[in-house]
Amino acid sequence: MNKLKLLLFPMLMACTAAYSQKTASDRAYWLQQMDKLARPVLSHLAQDDLRKSMPVVVSKRSDNAASRTQASYLEAFGRTLCGLAPWLGGEGGPAMEVALRSQYRTWVLQAITHATDPSAADYMSWDSPGQALVDAAFFAFALVRCPWIWEHLDTAARRQVVTALVSTRKIKPGFNNWLLFSGMIEAFFCRYDLPYDEMRMDYAIRQVDHWYIGDGLYSDGPAYHNDYYNSFVIHPFLTAITEIVHGKNGAYAPFLDKFKQRDERYALIQERLVNPDGSYPVMGRSVIYRGAVFQHLADMAWRKELPAQLTPAQVRCALTAVLHRTMDDPHTYTKDGWLNIGVVGSQPDQADFYNTTGSGYLCAVILLPLGLPDTDVFWSSPQAQWTAQKIWSGQDVSGDHSID
């Protein structure tokens, strides 16, 4: 590992130096942030010593410290992989990036093998505690987002993955966004032509649709909560699950039509939440997920589904500002490179009762647009102001309007 650090960090710095234009340096900065975040998790799991190496801090308000600690390793792994998946599935680019991707691909295949092998030191608990359902779903979403991973796992590792994910069926999801976690695991099975339970997907789709409250927003269960779960889970999971099952049986077109309009509206709302300095309103639960607040906007950019009112450049610049605001503080990581709990730097009091060190790695999902090649307009377009910058600099900007 030390040799790899010595080799790849200079390579990545060289990659940064090789970019002379600001638009290109945005991507280099994103790659630096990705590597800094993901390297400890994936390299240690690839060596089968994540449990030995990763320190787990639990919330001071934890409901069950032992249970939360047990879940923290799968949290860190599943969430990190979910954010990196599109980039891992990419091809080409500058030689330094190609080399970095090759190294991460190797680590990921080894990491999955260890995480799902009952004889490995880093074998993860997939069927308990209940939190395992959440992060098994993020793991499944990663495999959906990056077919390359599934295609390159050997037969034994594939069997292990299937066994692990099937075991999550014994966990009863909560009557809220958790329905989508059960649905996503079945969507993985459906995506790769494995035996699946369509009812779990259908129920999640129909029930979450029933919780639509208007103007691109869903309540998280019967009651609305003013938080970011529409982005952490609901929009990205709901659309992905529906597209997968519709691709199998063609029965969900009316839902996809509705979801497209809502997805576009919520992307517009998300872009307007980014303040001129890259900050955003910190509200609701799970705020330590940092840039995951904007998973939906990042997902729409990666899938090239942004509404016509948003240019890829303004979204890139807005998300880059969020990355700087949430990740650049010198206390973001421990001295050994593990992510601290917080929104900016280390803020352990921001943790909810279920948060641990592993939870915060969901911030990786802001990096989804790295799955677009460096030649894509998202990366190659000149710098552009996002909506809040335009408004607060006195420019005349079109008004914002509800869709309902």
C-alpha positions in Angstrom: 0.0 0.0 0.0 2.8 2.4 0.9 4.3 1.9 -2.6 1.0 2.6 -4.2 0.7 5.8 -2.2 4.1 6.9 -3.3 3.3 6.1 -6.9 -0.3 7.3 -7.4 -0.4 10.5 -5.4 2.5 12.0 -7.4 0.7 10.7 -10.6 -2.5 12.5 -9.6 -0.7 15.7 -8.8 1.0 15.5 -12.1 -2.4 15.0 -13.7 -3.5 18.2 -11.9 -0.5 20.1 -13.1 -1.1 18.9 -16.7 -4.4 20.8 -16.9 -3.8 24.4 -17.9 -7.3 25.6 -18.3 -9.7 26.2 -15.4 -12.4 24.0 -16.8 -10.0 21.1 -17.0 -8.7 21.8 -13.5 -12.2 21.3 -12.1 -12.1 17.7 -13.1 -8.6 17.3 -11.7 -9.8 18.7 -8.4 -12.7 16.3 -8.4 -10.4 13.4 -9.0 -8.2 14.6 -6.1 -11.2 14.7 -3.8 -12.3 11.3 -5.0 -8.9 9.7 -4.4 -8.5 11.3 -0.9 -12.0 10.1 0.1 -12.0 6.6 -1.3 -8.4 5.4 -1.1 -8.4 4.4 2.6 -11.7 2.6 2.4 -11.1 0.6 -0.8 -7.4 0.0 -0.5 -7.7 -1.4 3.0 -10.8 -3.5 2.1 -8.8 -4.8 -0.9 -6.2 -6.0 1.5 -8.8 -7.5 3.9 -7.8 -5.2 6.7 -10.5 -2.5 6.8 -11.9 -3.6 10.2 -8.4 -3.5 11.5 -7.6 -0.1 10.1 -10.7 2.0 10.0 -11.5 3.8 13.3 -15.2 4.0 14.0 -16.6 7.0 15.8 -20.3 6.8 16.8 -22.7 9.6 17.6 -22.7 10.7 21.2 -26.5 10.1 21.0 -26.2 6.6 19.5 -29.0 4.3 20.2 -26.8 1.2 20.2 -23.1 1.8 19.8 -22.1 -1.8 19.3 -24.7 -2.3 16.5 -23.9 1.0 14.8 -20.2 0.1 14.9 -20.9 -3.3 13.3 -22.8 -1.5 10.4 -20.2 1.2 9.9 -17.9 -0.8 7.6 -20.6 -1.7 5.1 -21.7 1.9 5.3 -18.3 3.2 4.3 -17.9 0.6 1.5 -21.4 0.7 0.0 -21.6 4.4 0.0 -18.2 5.1 -1.4 -18.6 2.6 -4.2 -22.0 4.0 -5.1 -20.4 7.4 -5.8 -17.4 6.1 -7.7 -19.4 3.6 -9.8 -19.9 5.7 -12.9 -16.2 6.7 -13.0 -15.1 3.1 -12.6 -17.2 2.2 -15.6 -15.7 4.9 -17.8 -13.0 4.5 -20.4 -10.2 6.7 -21.7 -9.0 10.0 -20.6 -5.5 11.3 -19.7 -3.0 8.5 -19.0 -2.8 9.4 -15.3 -6.5 9.1 -14.9 -6.6 5.8 -16.8 -3.9 4.5 -14.5 -5.8 5.6 -11.4 -9.0 4.0 -12.6 -7.2 0.8 -13.3 -5.9 0.7 -9.7 -9.3 1.4 -8.3 -10.9 -1.3 -10.4 -8.4 -3.8 -9.1 -9.1 -2.7 -5.5 -12.9 -2.8 -6.0 -12.9 -6.4 -7.3 -10.8 -7.5 -4.4 -12.8 -5.4 -1.9 -16.1 -7.0 -3.1 -14.6 -10.5 -2.8 -13.5 -9.9 0.8 -16.7 -8.1 1.8 -18.9 -11.0 0.7 -16.6 -13.9 1.6 -17.6 -15.4 5.0 -14.0 -16.6 5.6 -12.5 -13.2 5.1 -11.5 -10.9 8.0 -13.5 -8.1 6.4 -16.7 -10.1 5.7 -19.5 -7.8 6.3 -22.8 -8.3 8.0 -25.4 -8.2 5.3 -28.5 -9.4 7.2 -28.2 -7.6 10.5 -28.5 -5.1 12.0 -31.4 -3.4 10.1 -29.0 -0.7 8.9 -27.4 -3.4 6.7 -30.4 -3.1 4.3 -29.6 0.6 3.6 -26.0 0.0 2.7 -26.5 -3.2 0.9 -28.9 -1.1 -1.3 -26.2 1.5 -1.9 -23.8 -1.3 -2.8 -26.5 -2.8 -5.2 -27.0 0.7 -6.7 -23.2 0.8 -7.4 -23.4 -2.4 -9.4 -26.4 -1.1 -11.3 -24.5 2.1 -12.1 -21.4 0.3 -13.2 -22.0 -2.9 -15.2 -18.2 -3.2 -15.6 -17.9 -4.4 -12.0 -20.4 -7.2 -12.3 -19.0 -8.2 -15.6 -15.5 -8.6 -14.2 -16.2 -10.3 -10.9 -15.3 -14.0 -11.1 -18.0 -16.7 -10.7 -17.3 -17.3 -7.0 -17.5 -13.6 -6.2 -20.7 -13.3 -8.1 -22.2 -16.2 -6.1 -21.1 -14.5 -2.9 -22.7 -11.2 -3.9 -26.0 -12.8 -4.7 -26.0 -14.7 -1.4 -25.2 -11.5 0.5 -28.0 -9.5 -1.1 -30.6 -12.3 -0.9 -29.9 -12.5 2.8 -31.1 -8.8 3.2 -34.7 -9.9 2.4 -35.1 -10.9 6.0 -34.9 -7.2 7.0 -38.3 -5.5 7.1 -37.9 -2.0 5.6 -39.4 1.0 7.4 -42.6 2.6 6.0 -40.6 5.4 4.4 -37.7 5.8 2.0 -36.5 2.4 3.2 -39.0 0.8 0.8 -36.6 1.9 -2.0 -33.7 0.1 -0.4 -35.5 -3.2 -0.7 -36.6 -2.2 -4.2 -33.1 -1.4 -5.3 -31.7 -4.8 -4.3 -34.4 -6.4 -6.4 -33.6 -4.0 -9.2 -30.1 -5.3 -9.1 -31.3 -8.9 -9.5 -33.7 -7.8 -12.3 -30.9 -5.8 -14.1 -28.6 -8.9 -14.3 -31.3 -11.5 -15.1 -31.3 -13.1 -11.7 -34.4 -14.3 -9.9 -36.1 -11.2 -8.4 -39.2 -10.2 -6.5 -41.1 -7.7 -8.6 -43.6 -7.0 -5.8 -40.9 -5.3 -3.8 -40.1 -3.0 -6.6 -43.7 -2.4 -7.6 -44.7 -1.7 -4.0 -41.9 0.8 -3.5 -42.7 2.6 -6.8 -46.4 2.9 -6.1 -46.2 3.8 -2.5 -43.5 6.5 -3.0 -45.5 7.9 -5.9 -48.5 8.0 -3.5 -46.3 10.2 -1.2 -45.7 12.8 -3.8 -46.7 16.2 -2.3 -46.2 18.5 -5.3 -43.6 20.7 -7.0 -41.1 17.9 -7.4 -41.1 16.8 -3.7 -42.0 13.6 -1.9 -42.7 13.1 1.7 -40.5 10.5 3.4 -43.3 8.3 4.6 -46.8 9.6 5.5 -45.4 12.8 7.0 -43.2 15.4 5.3 -39.8 16.2 6.8 -37.8 19.3 5.8 -34.5 17.5 5.0 -32.6 16.2 1.9 -33.9 12.7 1.6 -35.5 13.6 -1.7 -31.8 13.7 -2.9 -30.1 11.2 -0.6 -32.5 8.5 -1.7 -35.9 9.2 -3.1 -35.4 10.7 -6.6 -32.3 8.7 -7.7 -33.5 5.4 -6.4 -37.1 5.7 -7.5 -36.2 6.6 -11.1 -33.5 3.9 -11.4 -35.7 1.2 -10.0 -38.6 2.1 -12.3 -36.4 2.3 -15.4 -34.9 -1.2 -14.7 -38.2 -2.9 -14.1 -39.8 -1.1 -17.0 -37.0 -2.3 -19.2 -37.9 -5.8 -18.2 -41.7 -5.7 -18.7 -42.6 -2.4 -20.3 -45.3 -1.8 -17.7 -44.2 1.4 -16.1 -44.2 4.1 -18.8 -46.9 6.3 -17.0 -44.7 6.4 -13.9 -41.6 7.3 -15.8 -43.4 10.2 -17.5 -44.4 11.6 -14.2 -41.0 11.0 -12.6 -39.2 12.7 -15.4 -41.1 16.0 -14.8 -40.5 15.7 -11.1 -36.9 14.9 -11.5 -36.3 17.9 -13.6 -38.2 20.2 -11.2 -36.2 19.0 -8.2 -33.0 19.4 -10.1 -33.9 23.1 -10.6 -34.7 23.4 -6.9 -31.3 21.8 -6.0 -29.3 24.1 -8.3 -30.9 27.2 -6.6 -29.9 25.9 -3.2 -26.3 26.4 -3.9 -25.3 29.8 -2.5 -22.8 32.1 -4.3 -20.0 30.7 -2.1 -20.9 27.0 -2.4 -22.7 26.8 0.9 -26.3 25.7 1.2 -29.0 25.6 3.9 -28.1 23.0 6.5 -31.4 21.6 7.7 -33.0 18.3 8.7 -31.4 15.1 9.6 -28.3 13.4 8.1 -26.5 16.7 7.4 -23.1 15.0 7.8 -23.6 13.5 4.4 -22.1 16.7 3.1 -22.3 16.9 -0.7 -24.7 14.0 -0.9 -27.3 16.7 -0.4 -26.8 17.2 -4.2 -26.8 13.5 -5.3 -29.9 14.1 -7.4 -28.4 17.1 -9.2 -25.2 15.2 -9.8 -27.1 12.1 -10.9 -29.1 14.1 -13.4 -25.9 15.7 -14.8 -24.2 12.2 -15.1 -27.3 10.8 -16.9 -27.5 13.8 -19.1 -31.1 14.5 -18.0 -30.7 18.0 -16.7 -33.7 20.3 -17.5 -33.2 22.7 -20.4 -33.0 25.7 -18.0 -29.7 24.4 -16.5 -26.5 24.2 -18.5 -24.0 21.5 -17.6 -21.3 24.2 -17.0 -23.3 26.0 -14.4 -24.1 22.7 -12.6 -20.4 21.7 -12.7 -19.4 25.0 -11.2 -22.0 24.9 -8.5 -21.1 21.4 -7.5 -17.4 22.2 -7.6 -18.1 25.1 -5.2 -20.0 22.7 -2.9 -17.0 20.3 -2.9 -14.7 23.1 -1.9 -17.0 24.3 0.8 -17.5 20.9 2.3 -14.2 19.1 1.8 -11.4 21.7 1.9 -11.3 22.4 5.6 -8.1 21.0 7.1 -10.1 19.1 9.7 -12.2 17.2 7.2 -10.0 14.1 7.7 -8.2 12.6 10.6 -4.4 12.6 10.5 -4.6 9.0 9.1 -6.9 10.1 6.3 -10.3 8.9 7.5 -13.4 11.1 7.1 -14.5 13.0 10.2 -18.1 13.5 11.1 -19.3 17.0 10.1 -20.6 19.3 7.4 -17.4 21.4 7.3 -14.4 19.9 9.0 -15.0 18.0 12.2 -18.4 18.7 13.8 -19.3 15.6 15.8 -22.4 17.3 17.4 -24.0 17.4 13.9 -24.3 13.6 14.0 -27.8 12.0 14.4 -28.2 8.9 16.6 -27.6 6.5 13.7 -24.5 8.2 12.3 -21.0 6.8 12.5 -17.7 7.3 10.6 -19.0 5.1 7.8 -22.2 7.1 7.3 -20.4 10.2 6.1 -19.0 8.5 3.1 -22.2 9.0 1.3 -20.7 12.4 0.3 -19.0 10.4 -2.5 -22.2 10.5 -4.6 -21.7 14.2 -5.5 -18.9 12.8 -7.7 -21.2 10.9 -10.1 -20.4 13.2 -13.0 -16.9 11.9 -13.1 -18.5 9.1 -15.0 -18.8 11.5 -18.0 -15.6 11.6 -20.1 -13.3 14.6 -19.9 -14.4 15.6 -23.4 -18.1 15.8 -22.4 -19.6 19.3 -22.4 -20.1 19.0 -18.6 -16.3 19.2 -18.2 -15.2 21.0 -21.4 -17.5 24.0 -21.2 -16.1 27.4 -19.9 -16.8 28.5 -16.4 -20.4 29.6 -15.8 -22.3 31.2 -13.0 -25.1 29.3 -11.3 -28.4 30.9 -10.4 -27.6 32.2 -6.9 -24.4 33.9 -8.2 -26.3 35.6 -11.0 -29.1 36.8 -8.7 -26.9 38.1 -5.9 -24.6 39.9 -8.3 -27.6 41.9 -9.6 -28.2 40.1 -12.8 -31.8 39.7 -14.2 -32.7 36.0 -14.0 -36.0 34.3 -15.0 -38.3 33.7 -12.1 -38.9 30.3 -10.4 -42.3 28.5 -10.8 -44.0 25.5 -9.4 -44.9 22.6 -11.8 -48.1 21.9 -9.9 
